[in-house]
Amino acid sequence: MANQALLDIQAMLRKELERKSETMPAISGGDRVKLAGKVFSLPDGTSSEGPLGVIILDERYVNTYYAGKYNSNNPVAPECSAQSDNANEMKPSTASSDPQHESCDGCPQNEYPDSGGGKPCKNGIRLAIIPADATADSSILMVDISPTGLKGYVTYMKALKAQGVLPIQVLTDLSFDPQASYPKLVFGNPRPHNLLEIAWPLREKAQKLLK
């Protein structure tokens, strides 16, 4: 009986551990690839002007609204933010200190002003990627696509879809638009790879990081 009671407790402990894992806040997202100066700066200290061959594991649409001007030297949390794998079903995170609307669709901050200029709410995409030489132990990297790069990324995704291919099935080159003075990402040169057995299990981990 005592042994059975201990087994029951161990089972409950495992169940509680699973519950804790599910209710923990999302990690702020793997190792970040920085794009300043139109240079890919990797977490290991290396840098490259590109192109950078990667496998795209997954993506999340990210909207962020700051009431004041964002200061990269003194980063703070946005007043309102949203994140989803569906661009058409986005709503403010429960962590938002000042939600601007019940959903991103119809939110005045997510509309272009009549006076011109960009939206008050910044629309972007966060990618979870691994390098072309990844192993099962490789770290998942995060790279953010700015609003100016969204059209190119969506066009690239549609081209892959037309071929019946998911982004995880190909190597993709990330590079910078040479015509832009700022780091605008460009996506192209899809080609087969033999890392699917490595990439697919890492995709599940990436989804948790992107959650």
Secondary structure as the mmCIF struct_conf table of DSSP 4:
data_model
#
loop_
_struct_conf.conf_type_id
_struct_conf.id
_struct_conf.beg_label_comp_id
_struct_conf.beg_label_asym_id
_struct_conf.beg_label_seq_id
_struct_conf.end_label_comp_id
_struct_conf.end_label_asym_id
_struct_conf.end_label_seq_id
HELX_RH_AL_P HELX_RH_AL_P1 ALA A 2 THR A 23
BEND BEND1 MET A 24 MET A 24
HELX_LH_PP_P HELX_LH_PP_P1 PRO A 25 ILE A 27
BEND BEND2 SER A 28 SER A 28
BEND BEND3 GLY A 30 GLY A 30
STRN STRN1 ASP A 31 ARG A 32
HELX_LH_PP_P HELX_LH_PP_P2 VAL A 33 VAL A 33
STRN STRN2 LYS A 34 LYS A 34
HELX_RH_3T_P HELX_RH_3T_P1 ALA A 36 LYS A 38
STRN STRN3 PHE A 40 SER A 41
TURN_TY1_P TURN_TY1_P1 PRO A 43 ASP A 44
BEND BEND4 GLY A 45 GLY A 45
STRN STRN4 SER A 47 SER A 48
BEND BEND5 GLY A 50 GLY A 50
STRN STRN5 LEU A 52 TYR A 65
BEND BEND6 ALA A 67 GLY A 68
TURN_TY1_P TURN_TY1_P2 SER A 72 ASN A 73
BEND BEND7 ASN A 74 ASN A 74
BEND BEND8 GLU A 79 GLU A 79
STRN STRN6 CYS A 80 SER A 84
BEND BEND9 ASP A 85 ASP A 85
TURN_TY1_P TURN_TY1_P3 ALA A 87 ASN A 88
BEND BEND10 GLU A 89 GLU A 89
TURN_TY1_P TURN_TY1_P4 THR A 94 ALA A 95
BEND BEND11 SER A 97 ASP A 98
BEND BEND12 HIS A 101 CYS A 104
TURN_TY1_P TURN_TY1_P5 ASP A 105 GLY A 106
HELX_RH_3T_P HELX_RH_3T_P2 PRO A 108 ASN A 110
BEND BEND13 GLU A 111 GLU A 111
TURN_TY1_P TURN_TY1_P6 ASP A 114 SER A 115
BEND BEND14 GLY A 117 GLY A 117
BEND BEND15 PRO A 120 PRO A 120
STRN STRN7 CYS A 121 PRO A 131
TURN_TY1_P TURN_TY1_P7 ALA A 132 ASP A 133
TURN_TY1_P TURN_TY1_P8 ALA A 136 ASP A 137
HELX_LH_PP_P HELX_LH_PP_P3 SER A 138 ILE A 140
STRN STRN8 LEU A 141 ILE A 145
HELX_LH_PP_P HELX_LH_PP_P4 SER A 146 SER A 146
HELX_RH_3T_P HELX_RH_3T_P3 PRO A 147 GLY A 149
HELX_RH_AL_P HELX_RH_AL_P2 LEU A 150 ALA A 162
TURN_TY1_P TURN_TY1_P9 GLN A 163 GLY A 164
HELX_RH_3T_P HELX_RH_3T_P4 PRO A 167 GLN A 169
STRN STRN9 VAL A 170 PHE A 176
TURN_TY1_P TURN_TY1_P10 PRO A 178 GLN A 179
BEND BEND16 SER A 181 TYR A 182
STRN STRN10 LEU A 185 PRO A 192
BEND BEND17 ASN A 194 ASN A 194
HELX_RH_AL_P HELX_RH_AL_P3 LEU A 196 LEU A 210
#
